[in-house]
Structure formats: C-alpha cells, structure tokens
Amino acid sequence: MSALEAAVGDIAREARDRAADIEAARSLPDDLALTMARGGVFRALVPECFGGLEVHPGTFARMLESLGHADGATGWCAMIGSTTALLSASLPEHWARTIYGDHPDAITSGVTAPMGRAVSAGDSWQVSGRWPFGSASRNSAWICGGCLIVDADGEPVAGPNGAPDVQLMFFPRAEVTIHDNWHVCGLRGTGSSDIEVSGVEVPKDRTVVLGGRARMDRPLYRFPTLGLLAIGVASVALGIARRAVDELVDLAGGKVPTGGRRSLAQRATVQADIGRADAALKSAAAYIHAAIDGAWDVAAGGQRLGVEHKTELRAAAVHATWAAVDAVDRAYHAGGGSAIYASSPLQRCFRDVHVATQHIMVAQPIFELTGRVRLGLEPGGLL
C-alpha cells in the first residue's frame, strides 16, 4: 500500500464519521482539509519536480471514489483541489514553485467558466468577475477564475487560434470575496459559494490558457485537463453510488417493511435492484479504467492523445456518472420510508449524486459530442 492510499483510507474514515457536521457547516472543516493536504490528496496531480506525487490517472480516480464513498462533499472538494493543482504543470515554473512547490500544504481551487473580464494594464491584467460554484474556496490559499480577455472598450480579444482569448487567472485568497450563498439540496459541505474579484491586478504570466498544452511534457500532462476533470467528477459519483448500495445492503438484512413478513433482503425486487446496481457500477468503473489505461499507453509512449482517446475519457466519465445516478435511485427507492430520514445516508447519497450530475463535464449533452465522433463527424466542442 502506498503512502497516499494509506492516507486516503484514514481520511475516508474521518470524513465518514464527520459527514453530518461537514454538511451542517456547508464547508469542509479547515482541520480536515489540512489533513487531506498533508496526506497528498491535493498534490496527487502536481509534478514531482514541484514536490507533487504525479500519480497515474487510475490512482487519482480510485482516490476520489474512496473519498466520495466516505462523504460526497469530501470527495468533491478533493476532486476540485487536485484537478486545479493539475495546472501547476501549465504555469510558468517560477509561479508553479511559488504556489505549489514552496507551500506543499497549500490548497488551490477555482472555476474554469469565463465569467471574469481581464483588461491589459502594462505587465498585469486588471480583472473583475464573479463565478458561481467556488467549491473548497474557503480552504484555499489560491483561487483561479476563467477570464475573457477584453480590450479597453470591453470587446473580446482574439487568441492565437482566432477564437476569443480565455485564460485562467490565479488570485491570492486575500484578494477574493467569498459570498455566503451556498444553500442547496446536495453536496452541501463543499462550500461552493460564489467567488468574486474587483479590479485585481494579476501578473500576465500568472495565468494558464484554457485548453492549451501543458508546459511540462510528461505522460500525465499529455492528458486533457477537461478529460481528467470529467473523470474526477465521475469517480466521486461512483463513490457516492457504491455507498448507497452498501447502505441498502446493511438496511435490507434487518428491515421488515410495515405489514410484511419478509425482510427487504428476501424480496425479489430488492435483490434485482442490488444485482443491477452492483453490476452497473462495476461495469462503469471498468470502462473508466480501460479508457484511462488506453490513453496512458499512448501518453507514456510520448504521444499526444488524439480525438479517439479524448472521446473515450469523456464518454466513460459521463456514462459512469449516470450509471451512478441510476444505482442511487434504485437504492433510495428500495429503502422505502427509512431512506427519507435525515439520519439515513441514503437520502444524502440521493441528494449528493443528483447535484453532481449538474456539472457541465458530465451533463447529458456530452453524449452528443461523443456520438458525433463515433459517427465520423467533428466533435464540435472541447474534449
């Protein structure tokens, strides 16, 4: 067992024990976030040269599934923090070392959507914007936000490929306003409040071009950032779903529904639900790891991933997420009235997994993109 796997096991046990408190606080506790940072969770995708672990993407996926199984919010914050830290391979070296290498326990988070506007101001960008869904921002030392580069008149500036220039800007936590507006039905403990900056000066080299190639040419960094983000979201969803099935198994052995004589476990419909959910989750996980391994073979051979492998990563992620939803729904409904109580993990799994589906990386329209590729057409979107 690696040091990361051992740390994740300990963190998962703690997160499971503290799940109710995490949800009530609507944010990951600072002490748990620090334990995760020191255990390597947020450095999993950081290059080794900056003190990171630079793990195989399959290890990354299993880590998030384990944490999602323990507590959906903890898994989600781990996903956001670790995938944001992936940008360390794309920052100029001096900024990568400043943000990640010099502070190994630092947590970073951010939102890629280009909700900000950046205007040139000499050697800096002057940035203003407000972004929703700033998960783990309260635990972060640095927060990034996607920005559209505009001229003095507010008109978009074209990038090198002719499309509007979009860059991710890094802000120190002290320069970011975090609004207390995260009042939601699921993943409550992620602290995904709106984040905002106003007139912040950002050095022009403290940015990453969204969708651009990483500066570091190693196997992990030949994977598409959005592909790894999608795999991360799906892995958390799979963990939540496995937890729901486990909870139903525990409940079914001892619960005899009102007016009945047999336990839930003895009912054919429940047996079928368990069998279908278990098979679907194992199949979805197998697809994810097959897609990862196929892409890794190409990346480890020194090549950039083509459309085929990028598409497989996205297809596996969206398929796994919706397989997770179906499994949770089966478990929740089979649990009957017991599943609706606040004390039941089944209701939390139900709420959490349905919020996870709203992430754009695993939304149903992704099937249109992957279907276009299968039909021999251009994807028509970012892979």
N, C-alpha and C positions, 0 to 999 in steps of 0.2 A: 504494500500500500504506500502510495506517495504521500509526502507531507501535505500536499493540497487535499488529497482525498481524506486524510485523517482530520484535517481542519474542517472540511466541509461536513463531515459526519458529526463533529462536535457542535458546529454552528447550527446544523439542522435540528439537533436535539434541543438546543436552547431556543431556537425560533419556534419550534412546535410548542414548547412549554409556555412561551410568552405571546403566542398568537393573538389571544384576546386583548392583551394590553397594547400590542402593536396596532391592532385595528382601532381600539379606543383612542389612542394617541393620534391617529391619522398620519403617522410618520414613523420611520424606522428609528428606534432609540439610538442615541449617539454612541452608547457603550457597545451595543451590538454591532453597529456599523464599524466601529473601530476594531472590534474582534474580527470581523469579516476582512477588513483591510489588512490586518496583521497576519491573517491566515492565508493571504494571497488571492482572495476572491476577485478583488478589483485589479489585480496585476496579472491575471491569467493570460491576457492577450497582449501585454506590454512586452516589447523586445527584451531579450536577455541583456543586451548591452546597456539598457536603462534600468536594470535591476528587476525586470519582469520575469515571468515564467514561460512565456511564449509557447503555450501548450498546443497540442493537436486539437483541432476544432471538435473532434469527438469527445475529448476530455471536457472541453468547455460546455458542450451540450449536456453531458451527464451531470456535471456540477450543477447546472441550473435546474435540471429535472429533480435532482435530490433536494435542492433548497425549495423549489416550488411544491414538492410533496410535503415538506415540513410546514410551510406557510407561504401562500401565494404572494403576499406583499414582499416578503424577504427575498424570494426568488426573483421577483420583478426588479427590485432595487439592485440586486446582484447583476441582473441582465443589463440594466441601463448603465450601471457604473463600469462594468467590464467592457461593454461594447464602445462606450465613449472613450475608454482608455486605449482602445484599438487605434485611435487617432494619433497616438504617440509615434507610430511608425510613419505618419504623414507630415507631422510638424517639422520645421527646421530643427536640427539637432540641439541647438542651444535652448530652444523653448521646450523641447521634449525633456531635456535634462532638468530644466528649471521646474517644470510642472510635475514630472514623474520621477526622474532619476534622483533628484535631491530630496524628495519627500516621499519615501516608499509607502507611507500610510495614507497619503492624500487620496481623496475620492473625487472623481470628476463625473459630471453628468451633463445633460443637455438635450436640446430639441433640434432636429435637423430641418424642420419645416422653415422655409424662408420668410418668417414673419417680421424680421427686422429689416431696417434700411441703413446702409452704410455709405457715407459720402467721404470722398478723399479730403484729407486735411494734412497736407505735407507728407510726413513719414508715417502718418497714422490714418486710421479710419475713424470717423465720428459716427457712432452707432446709437440708434434708438429702436426700440421694438418691445413687443410683449408676446410671449409664447405660452400657450397652454400646455398642460401635461409635463411639468418640470419635475418628473419623478426623482426622488432622492436628492433634490436640490438643497434641502436643509442640512444634509450630511456632507455636502461637497465643499471642497476648497476652491475649485474652479468650475465654472458653468459655461457651456457654449450654446450658441444660438445661430441658426441659419439666417443669413442676411442676403438680401438682394442689393447688389452694388448699383447705386444710382448717381446721376450727375447732380450739379447744383440746382437744377430745375426739378429734380425728383424723377427724372426719366431713367429707365433701366439702361445699364451699360452692357454691351455685348462682351462675352468672354471670348477666349481663343477660338472656340468652335462656332462662333456666331450666335449662340444661344445666350439668354440673359446670364450674366455672371453671378453665381451664387456661391458664397463662401461661409464656412463655419467659423465664427469668431469666439475666442476664449476670453472670458471675463473673470477676474478675481471675485470671490464670493462677496466681498465687501461692497462691490460696485453694482450688485444685483438686488433688486427689490423682489421679495417673495410674497405674493399675495395669499392670504389665508382663505382660499376659496375652494379647497378640495373637500366637498361634501357630496359623496357619491354612494352608489349602491354596492360596489365591489372594489377589490384591491384598495381598500380604504387606508391601509397602513403604508402606502407608497409615498405619501406626501407629495402627490403630483399636482401641486398648485401652479398657478400662473407665475411666470418669472418675467421681469421687466428691467430694461436699462434705458436711460435717457441721457443722450449726449455724451456717452462714454467714449474715451479715446482708446483705441486698440492699435498697437503697432502693426504695420502692414504685413509683417511676417509671422504674426501670432494668429494665423488663420490656416484653414485647410480647405481646399477646393472640393466641394461635394461631388463624389463620383470620380475624382481624379485618382491617378495611380499613387500608391504609397511611395515614399522616398526610399524605404527600406525594401530591398528585393530579396525576400526570403519566402519560403513556401506559405507560411501563414498569411503573409501580407500580399500574396497573389490572389487571395480570396477576395471577392467583392464585399465591401463594408456592409452594403444593404443585405447581401445574402447571409452574412453572419448575424446581422441584427434579426432577420426573419427567423433563422434557426434558433436564436436565443429566445424570442417570443414563444415560438412553438414548444421549446423544451420546458419552459415554465408551465405552459398549458398542459403538457403531458404529465408533469409532476402533479399538478392540481387534480387531474383526472385519475391518476393512479391512487391518490389519496382518497378520492371519493369512492372508488371501487373498494379499497381496503376498509373504509368506514362502513360500507354496506355489508361487506363480509362479516365484520365484527357484530353489526347490528342484527343481521339475519339469523344468526345462530341462536339468539336468545329472545327475539321478539315474536310473540304470537299476536297477530292482529285482532282487534276487538271483534268478538263474535266467531272467531276461528278456533280451530283445534291444533293446527299445524303451525310450526314456526315459518318465518319467511324463507328460511333456507330449504324447507321442504316443498316449497311451491314451484311448480314447473316454470311459471313466467319469470320468477326471480332468478332461477337457475339459468334460464336462457339469456336474461339481461346480463348476468355476470359473465357468462360464456362469451357473448357477443362483444361486450365492452373490453374484456381482457384480451381477446384476440385482436380487436381493432387497435388497441393501444400498442400491443407488441408489434403489430404489422407496421403501424405508423412510425414507431421508433426505429424499426429495422430499415425502413425507407430513408429516414433521415440519415442514419449512419452509412447506408450504402451510397447515398448522394455525397456525403462528406468524404468518404473513402475514395470514391471515384474522382472527385475533384482534387483530393490530396495527392493522388498518384500523378496527376498532371502537373500540379504546382511543385511537387517535390522533384519532378523531372526538369524543372527550370522553365516551364512554360506558363504563360498567362492563360487563365481559364477562358474558354470560348463560350458562345451563347448556349451550347448544349448543356454544359455543366452548370452554368449560372442558372439556367432554367430548372434543372433538376433540384438545385438547392431551394429555389423559391417554391417549386411545386411540392416538394417534400414538406416544407415548413407550413404552407397553407393547408395541405391535406392533414397533417398531424394536428394542427390547431382545431380544425373542425371535427376530426375524429375524437379529440378530447372533449369537445362540447357534447357530442352525442353520448359519450360514455358517462359524463357527469349527469346529463339529463336522465339517463336510464337509472343511474344510482339514486338520484334525488327522488324520482317518482316511485321507484321501488321501495324507498324508505318510508313512504307514507307520511302520516302525521308527525312522526318522530323527526322528520327532516326539516320541519319548519321552525323549530325552536332555536333561539339564539345560541343555546348550548351545544347544538349539533354542528359538527364540522361540515356535514353535508350541505347545509344551507350556505355556509361560507364558500365552499367549493363551487356551488352553483352560481353565486353572485360573482365570484372572482373570475371564473373562466369566461363568463359572458362579457365581462368588461375587457378581458384580454382580446376577444375577437374584434374589438373596435380599433385595434392598432392597424394602421394602414399597411404594414408589411405583411399581414396575414388576412386581409379582407378578401371577401369572396371574388371581387373583380380580378384578383391575381390569377385566378383560373383562366380568365380571358387571355391574359398575357401569355401564360404557358401554353394554352391551347393554340394560340396564333403560331407559336414556334413549332408545335407538333404538326401544324398544317402547312409548314413551309413558308410562313409569312414573317415579316419583320415583327419583332416584339412590340414595338410602339410604346415602350416605357422603359424605365430604369430597371436593370437586373442587378 
